[in-house]
């Protein structure tokens, strides 16, 4: 069931999402060669608590394995849900997906971005740029009267026209009092898929995950980390957005966040 949010609820979610964006901006600045991914996780949690919120992912258990960290840090061929580790240090040339969420006054915010560590390859730069552009192409379609499929097609078209593939095993989602609510927001469209019409008051987390190579993935033995099956790069960008009468409002946008 899709839950529409009131203007008052969206105002709280706007604050939650801004906290996410501010924390991600700080974490992205701290993501430098030699930094351990666990250090980034601890920074994200400390900043969140200081801002009066709590990390959304820590303790999350949608299946048998609980997620025990505040931040997902996915490096190079890791698509999403990379687990921070004390012994995993960033290296020049890495691209790093930072996925983060908070709970504030009972409502969730969620966003992600991929950052470059030092100088990266031209193809890695292009993958990151296309994935970010695909996110905004999807957001542009998030308008009253359109359908989920319009978002999905926009993301898929931009990614595939660039020669990349969209991950089909994961999707964006509704968000509100729960981290994951209806509807699902896939990054591709096929005939027969659920395709609800977009309404004012819907709040969605749109999150393209785009691979340099094929779309297929594998889940590592930790039960969380998703990696490309062919070992090629992947990038991930996400915003929480509200659908309003005047068009999509990006709740997790922040002026100091650079792409």
C-alpha positions as CSV (number, residue, x, y, z in Angstrom):
1,X,0.0,0.0,0.0
2,X,1.3,3.4,-1.0
3,X,1.2,5.9,1.8
4,X,0.8,9.6,0.9
5,X,2.5,12.1,3.2
6,X,1.1,15.3,4.5
7,X,3.0,18.6,4.1
8,X,3.8,18.4,7.8
9,X,5.3,14.9,7.4
10,X,7.3,16.0,4.3
11,X,8.7,18.9,6.4
12,X,10.1,16.4,8.9
13,X,11.4,14.2,6.1
14,X,13.0,17.3,4.6
15,X,15.0,17.8,7.8
16,X,15.9,14.1,7.9
17,X,17.1,14.1,4.3
18,X,19.1,17.3,4.8
19,X,20.9,15.6,7.7
20,X,21.7,12.7,5.4
21,X,23.1,15.1,2.8
22,X,25.2,17.0,5.3
23,X,26.6,13.8,6.7
24,X,27.4,12.5,3.3
25,X,29.2,15.7,2.4
26,X,31.4,15.4,5.4
27,X,32.1,11.7,4.8
28,X,32.9,12.4,1.2
29,X,35.5,15.0,2.2
30,X,37.0,12.5,4.6
31,X,37.2,9.8,2.0
32,X,40.9,10.1,1.0
33,X,43.7,7.6,0.3
34,X,44.8,5.7,3.4
35,X,41.5,6.2,5.3
36,X,39.9,3.0,6.6
37,X,36.3,2.5,5.6
38,X,35.4,1.8,9.3
39,X,36.7,5.4,10.1
40,X,34.1,6.7,7.6
41,X,31.4,4.7,9.3
42,X,32.3,6.0,12.7
43,X,32.4,9.6,11.4
44,X,28.9,9.2,9.9
45,X,27.4,7.9,13.1
46,X,29.0,10.6,15.3
47,X,27.8,13.4,13.0
48,X,24.3,11.9,12.9
49,X,24.0,11.7,16.7
50,X,25.3,15.2,17.0
51,X,22.5,16.4,14.7
52,X,19.8,14.8,16.8
53,X,19.1,11.8,14.5
54,X,20.1,8.2,14.6
55,X,21.6,6.0,11.8
56,X,18.9,4.2,9.8
57,X,20.9,1.2,8.7
58,X,22.5,0.1,12.0
59,X,20.6,-2.9,13.3
60,X,18.6,-3.3,10.0
61,X,17.7,-6.9,9.5
62,X,15.5,-7.6,6.4
63,X,16.9,-11.2,6.2
64,X,19.0,-13.5,8.4
65,X,22.1,-11.2,8.7
66,X,21.8,-8.0,10.6
67,X,23.6,-4.9,9.3
68,X,25.8,-3.7,12.1
69,X,27.1,-0.4,10.7
70,X,25.7,3.0,10.0
71,X,27.2,3.6,6.5
72,X,27.5,1.4,3.4
73,X,30.9,1.8,1.7
74,X,31.1,0.0,-1.7
75,X,34.4,0.1,-3.6
76,X,35.0,-0.4,-7.3
77,X,33.2,-3.6,-8.3
78,X,31.0,-3.5,-5.2
79,X,27.5,-2.3,-6.2
80,X,25.9,-1.7,-2.8
81,X,25.9,-2.7,0.9
82,X,29.6,-2.8,1.3
83,X,30.5,-3.4,4.9
84,X,33.0,-0.9,6.6
85,X,36.2,-2.6,7.9
86,X,39.1,-1.4,10.0
87,X,41.6,-3.1,7.6
88,X,40.0,-1.9,4.3
89,X,41.8,1.4,3.3
90,X,41.0,3.6,0.3
91,X,43.5,3.7,-2.5
92,X,44.1,6.3,-5.2
93,X,42.0,5.4,-8.3
94,X,39.2,3.8,-6.3
95,X,35.6,4.9,-6.8
96,X,33.5,4.6,-3.6
97,X,29.8,4.4,-3.2
98,X,28.6,6.0,0.1
99,X,25.0,5.0,1.0
100,X,23.5,6.5,4.2
101,X,20.2,7.0,5.9
102,X,18.9,8.5,9.2
103,X,15.8,8.4,11.3
104,X,14.6,11.8,12.6
105,X,11.4,12.2,14.6
106,X,10.2,8.9,13.4
107,X,10.8,9.5,9.6
108,X,13.6,8.3,7.4
109,X,15.9,10.0,5.0
110,X,18.1,8.1,2.5
111,X,20.7,9.1,-0.1
112,X,23.9,7.9,-1.8
113,X,26.7,9.2,-3.9
114,X,29.8,7.8,-5.5
115,X,33.1,9.6,-5.1
116,X,36.5,9.4,-6.7
117,X,39.6,8.8,-4.5
118,X,42.4,10.8,-6.2
119,X,42.7,10.5,-9.9
120,X,40.5,7.8,-11.5
121,X,40.3,6.4,-15.0
122,X,38.4,8.2,-17.7
123,X,35.9,5.3,-17.9
124,X,35.3,5.5,-14.1
125,X,34.7,9.2,-14.4
126,X,32.2,8.6,-17.2
127,X,30.4,5.8,-15.3
128,X,30.0,8.1,-12.3
129,X,28.8,11.0,-14.5
130,X,26.3,8.9,-16.4
131,X,24.9,7.4,-13.1
132,X,24.5,10.8,-11.6
133,X,22.8,12.1,-14.8
134,X,20.5,9.0,-14.8
135,X,19.4,9.9,-11.3
136,X,18.4,13.4,-12.3
137,X,16.8,12.1,-15.5
138,X,14.6,9.8,-13.3
139,X,13.8,12.6,-10.9
140,X,12.7,14.8,-13.8
141,X,10.0,12.3,-14.5
142,X,8.7,12.2,-10.9
143,X,5.7,14.3,-11.6
144,X,2.0,14.1,-10.7
145,X,0.2,12.1,-13.4
146,X,3.3,10.2,-14.6
147,X,4.0,6.6,-13.6
148,X,6.8,4.7,-11.9
149,X,7.7,3.4,-15.4
150,X,8.5,6.9,-16.6
151,X,11.2,7.1,-14.0
152,X,12.5,3.7,-14.7
153,X,12.6,4.2,-18.5
154,X,14.5,7.5,-18.1
155,X,17.2,5.9,-16.0
156,X,17.5,2.8,-18.2
157,X,17.6,4.8,-21.5
158,X,20.4,7.1,-20.3
159,X,22.5,4.3,-18.9
160,X,22.1,1.9,-21.8
161,X,22.6,4.7,-24.4
162,X,26.0,5.2,-22.8
163,X,26.9,1.5,-23.1
164,X,26.4,0.6,-19.5
165,X,23.9,-1.7,-17.8
166,X,21.4,-1.1,-15.0
167,X,21.3,-3.4,-11.9
168,X,17.9,-5.2,-11.9
169,X,18.2,-7.1,-8.6
170,X,17.8,-3.9,-6.5
171,X,15.5,-1.0,-6.8
172,X,14.6,2.4,-5.3
173,X,11.6,2.5,-3.0
174,X,9.0,4.6,-1.2
175,X,10.2,6.0,2.1
176,X,8.5,7.5,5.2
177,X,8.0,6.0,8.6
178,X,9.8,2.9,7.2
179,X,13.0,2.8,5.3
180,X,11.5,0.7,2.6
181,X,7.8,1.3,1.6
182,X,5.7,0.8,-1.5
183,X,6.1,1.4,-4.3
184,X,9.3,-0.2,-5.6
185,X,11.1,2.2,-8.0
186,X,13.2,0.0,-10.5
187,X,15.8,1.4,-12.8
188,X,14.5,-0.5,-15.8
189,X,11.0,-1.2,-17.2
190,X,9.5,-4.3,-18.7
191,X,5.9,-5.0,-19.8
192,X,3.8,-6.4,-17.0
193,X,5.7,-4.7,-14.2
194,X,3.7,-2.8,-11.5
195,X,3.4,0.7,-12.8
196,X,1.4,2.9,-10.3
197,X,0.6,6.5,-11.2
198,X,2.5,9.1,-9.2
199,X,0.5,11.3,-6.8
200,X,1.1,14.4,-4.8
201,X,2.4,13.4,-1.4
202,X,4.4,10.3,-2.5
203,X,8.0,10.3,-1.3
204,X,10.5,8.1,-3.2
205,X,14.1,7.2,-2.9
206,X,15.3,7.0,-6.5
207,X,18.7,5.2,-6.8
208,X,20.3,4.1,-10.0
209,X,23.0,1.5,-9.7
210,X,24.8,1.2,-13.0
211,X,27.5,-1.2,-14.0
212,X,30.4,-0.7,-16.4
213,X,29.8,-4.2,-17.7
214,X,27.0,-6.7,-17.3
215,X,24.1,-6.3,-14.9
216,X,24.6,-9.6,-13.2
217,X,25.7,-9.6,-9.6
218,X,26.8,-11.9,-6.7
219,X,26.3,-11.5,-3.0
220,X,29.5,-12.1,-0.9
221,X,29.7,-14.5,2.0
222,X,29.0,-11.6,4.5
223,X,25.4,-11.8,3.4
224,X,25.3,-8.1,2.3
225,X,28.0,-6.9,-0.2
226,X,26.7,-7.1,-3.8
227,X,29.5,-7.2,-6.4
228,X,29.4,-7.2,-10.2
229,X,29.7,-10.8,-11.5
230,X,32.3,-9.8,-14.1
231,X,34.4,-7.8,-11.7
232,X,33.9,-4.5,-13.5
233,X,33.1,-1.1,-11.9
234,X,29.7,0.0,-10.5
235,X,28.4,3.4,-9.4
236,X,25.4,4.4,-7.2
237,X,23.6,7.7,-6.7
238,X,20.4,8.3,-4.7
239,X,18.1,11.1,-3.6
240,X,14.9,11.1,-1.5
241,X,12.3,13.2,-3.4
242,X,8.8,14.4,-2.7
243,X,6.2,14.6,-5.5
244,X,4.5,17.9,-5.3
245,X,2.0,19.8,-7.4
246,X,4.9,22.0,-8.6
247,X,7.1,19.1,-9.5
248,X,9.7,16.9,-7.8
249,X,11.4,18.3,-4.7
250,X,14.8,16.8,-3.9
251,X,14.7,16.5,-0.1
252,X,18.3,15.3,0.2
253,X,19.9,18.0,-2.0
254,X,22.6,20.1,-0.3
255,X,24.4,23.0,-1.8
256,X,27.8,21.8,-0.7
257,X,27.4,18.3,-2.2
258,X,29.5,18.1,-5.3
259,X,28.8,15.3,-7.8
